[in-house]
Amino acid sequence: MQHTFLLSEGTWVAKGNYFDELNNSIPVEGKTIITHTDKLWFNEGYMELLLDSPMRFENKYEIVPFVKDHTSWKSFNPALGTLLGKFAVIDDTILSAYVSEDNQYSGVECMIKINNTTYASKGFAFKGIEKLSSWDVTLEKI
């Protein structure tokens, strides 16, 4: 299967729901831009909680280009610090798992290809053994 998210350059918008530590649902929107160079790929974007006073989470990933069906990445997150993770491709799905450099935060994300311009993304973030957040969004290539 040929993946279009991460493995191809492009701009994606996200819409869906964010769930806080108490499982309260908050509408969320976001955007991510994927660019490739010979040595690194980049995924720069944000997720914004649509509250009365919107709250934005930003990330900048540096991804080692895929050679096989998995690779590693590093992300700089202002709220969580440096995150170290891995991407793995299994059929129609891109899996991601990460831990923060200080081992305080960890999480998983699953991106399922619906078609060449649409992915379903679901994830869960932990602080220690407690839920920090989760999300369920649709990614659309623009």
C-alpha positions in Angstrom: 0.0 0.0 0.0 1.3 3.4 -0.9 0.8 5.9 1.9 0.3 9.6 1.2 0.6 10.9 4.7 4.2 11.4 6.0 5.7 9.5 3.0 4.7 12.3 0.6 5.0 16.0 0.9 1.8 18.0 1.4 -0.4 20.0 3.7 -3.1 18.4 5.8 -5.9 19.9 7.8 -7.4 18.1 10.9 -10.9 18.3 12.3 -12.4 16.2 15.1 -12.5 15.9 18.9 -10.0 16.2 21.7 -10.6 14.5 25.0 -9.1 15.9 28.2 -7.9 13.8 31.2 -11.6 13.6 32.4 -12.8 12.6 28.9 -14.5 15.9 28.2 -14.9 16.3 24.5 -13.6 19.5 22.9 -13.8 20.3 19.2 -10.3 20.6 17.6 -8.9 21.7 14.3 -5.3 21.6 13.1 -2.9 21.7 10.3 0.3 20.0 9.4 2.8 20.5 6.6 5.1 17.6 5.5 8.3 18.4 3.8 11.2 16.2 2.7 14.9 16.7 2.3 17.5 14.1 1.6 18.6 13.7 5.2 15.4 14.4 7.2 11.6 14.8 6.7 9.7 17.4 8.7 6.2 17.4 10.0 5.3 20.9 11.4 1.9 21.6 12.7 -0.6 22.4 15.4 -3.8 21.3 17.0 -6.1 24.0 18.3 -8.8 23.4 20.9 -11.9 25.4 19.9 -12.7 26.9 23.3 -13.8 30.5 24.1 -10.1 31.2 24.4 -8.6 28.8 21.9 -5.6 26.7 23.1 -3.0 25.7 20.5 -0.5 22.8 20.8 2.4 22.9 18.3 4.8 20.2 17.2 7.8 20.0 14.9 8.9 16.5 14.0 12.2 15.5 12.5 11.8 12.2 10.8 14.5 9.9 9.6 13.3 8.9 6.0 11.8 5.4 5.8 14.1 2.8 4.4 12.0 -0.2 5.5 8.6 -0.3 7.1 9.6 1.6 10.2 11.7 4.6 11.2 12.5 6.9 14.2 11.5 10.6 14.8 12.2 13.4 17.3 9.7 16.1 18.1 10.0 19.5 19.9 6.9 20.2 21.8 6.8 23.4 23.9 4.5 21.8 26.5 6.0 18.3 26.8 9.7 18.9 25.9 11.6 16.6 23.4 9.7 13.5 22.4 11.5 10.4 20.9 9.4 8.1 18.8 9.0 5.5 16.1 6.7 5.2 13.1 5.7 1.7 11.8 3.7 1.0 8.7 1.4 -2.0 8.6 -0.8 -2.3 5.6 -3.3 0.7 5.7 -2.0 2.0 9.0 0.8 4.1 10.3 1.5 3.6 14.0 3.4 6.0 16.2 4.7 5.5 19.7 6.8 7.9 21.8 8.2 8.8 25.1 9.6 12.1 26.3 13.3 12.5 27.0 12.6 12.8 30.8 10.3 9.8 30.7 7.3 11.8 32.1 5.2 11.6 29.0 4.4 8.8 26.5 1.8 8.1 23.9 0.5 6.3 20.9 -1.2 7.3 17.6 -2.8 5.3 14.8 -3.3 6.9 11.4 -5.5 4.7 9.1 -5.6 5.5 5.4 -9.2 5.9 4.1 -8.1 7.0 0.7 -5.2 9.1 -0.9 -6.4 12.3 0.7 -8.0 11.2 3.9 -6.7 9.5 7.1 -8.4 8.8 10.4 -6.1 9.6 13.3 -6.7 8.4 16.9 -4.2 8.8 19.7 -3.7 8.7 23.5 -1.2 10.6 25.6 -0.1 9.8 29.2 1.7 11.6 32.0 3.2 8.7 33.9 0.3 6.2 34.2 -2.4 8.9 34.1 -4.4 10.0 31.0 -3.2 13.4 29.7 -5.4 13.5 26.6 -6.8 11.6 23.6 -8.1 12.6 20.2 -10.1 11.4 17.2 -9.6 13.5 14.1 -9.9 13.2 10.3 -6.9 14.4 8.3 -7.7 15.8 4.8 -5.0 16.7 2.3 -5.4 20.2 0.8 
